[in-house]
Amino acid sequence: MMSPRIDAVEYAVPDAGVVAKAAAVLKDGGLVVAPTETRYGLLARADQPSAVSRLYSIKGRPVKLPTAIFVRDQRDISSYAVFNPAAKRLAERFLPGPLTLVLEATHDLGEPLVVDGKIGIRLSSAPFIKALLKEVAFPVTATSANLSGTEDLDTVDEIARAFGGKVDLYIDVGVLDNTVSTVVDVSQEQAVILREGAIAADDIQQILKSQLI
């Protein structure tokens, strides 16, 4: 098996050349492992079904399980979803950051990105993700960089052992073992916390209740 391509960068100030290389890989339908503010993500071009299918295939992830897309800023959210008042309140408080908003989709990227008319949105604070999104003209999707159903992996060495040459490029910033993002479905009037992660459920509920006062 071909040895995986691994580029090491500083977390806070990612190398522009490495960012450009990752953007080129994604543009061509390749897969990239890159650092988010929580853990490493497995990235693919979201508007290319073959790339998304490849991502799901190497993870062994059931296609019925949705994944989120990254956006550049809050204005970008409205390009893909209904950015309702509850979502805006959460975004103002917690984004960019470890929060995934599940919203009513307005742009049909197809399954597994849009499931039951809903799409997951991430606005990351990670320097590499922010720099990468400035380099591409297409949406990017990401899921955790581990085999489906297995424990989270903290280092690129561990991830590369799991995926090897099936991933086209690995971006290494060292150990990433932060708590995963909190996932909140605010597509309907009643918000539902689907997964409690880095942002506490109580903090989410406090912001949602405050908009009713």
HELIX and SHEET records of a PDB file:
HELIX    1   1 ALA A   16  LYS A   27  1                                  12    
HELIX    2   2 PRO A   49  LYS A   59  1                                  11    
HELIX    3   3 GLN A   74  ILE A   77  1                                   4    
HELIX    4   4 PRO A   85  PHE A   94  1                                  10    
HELIX    5   5 PRO A  127  GLU A  135  1                                   9    
HELIX    6   6 VAL A  156  PHE A  163  1                                   8    
HELIX    7   7 GLY A  164  LYS A  166  5                                   3    
HELIX    8   8 ALA A  201  SER A  210  1                                  10    
SHEET    1   A10 ILE A   6  ALA A   8  0                                        
SHEET    2   A10 LEU A 169  ASP A 172  1                                        
SHEET    3   A10 VAL A  32  PRO A  35  1                                        
SHEET    4   A10 TYR A  40  ARG A  45 -1                                        
SHEET    5   A10 VAL A 140  SER A 144 -1                                        
SHEET    6   A10 ALA A  68  PHE A  70 -1                                        
SHEET    7   A10 LYS A 118  ARG A 122  1                                        
SHEET    8   A10 LEU A  99  GLU A 104 -1                                        
SHEET    9   A10 THR A 182  ASP A 185  1                                        
SHEET   10   A10 VAL A 192  ARG A 195 -1                                        
SHEET    1   B 8 ILE A   6  ALA A   8  0                                        
SHEET    2   B 8 LEU A 169  ASP A 172  1                                        
SHEET    3   B 8 VAL A  32  PRO A  35  1                                        
SHEET    4   B 8 TYR A  40  ARG A  45 -1                                        
SHEET    5   B 8 VAL A 140  SER A 144 -1                                        
SHEET    6   B 8 ALA A  68  PHE A  70 -1                                        
SHEET    7   B 8 LYS A 118  ARG A 122  1                                        
SHEET    8   B 8 VAL A 114  VAL A 115 -1                                        
END                                                                             
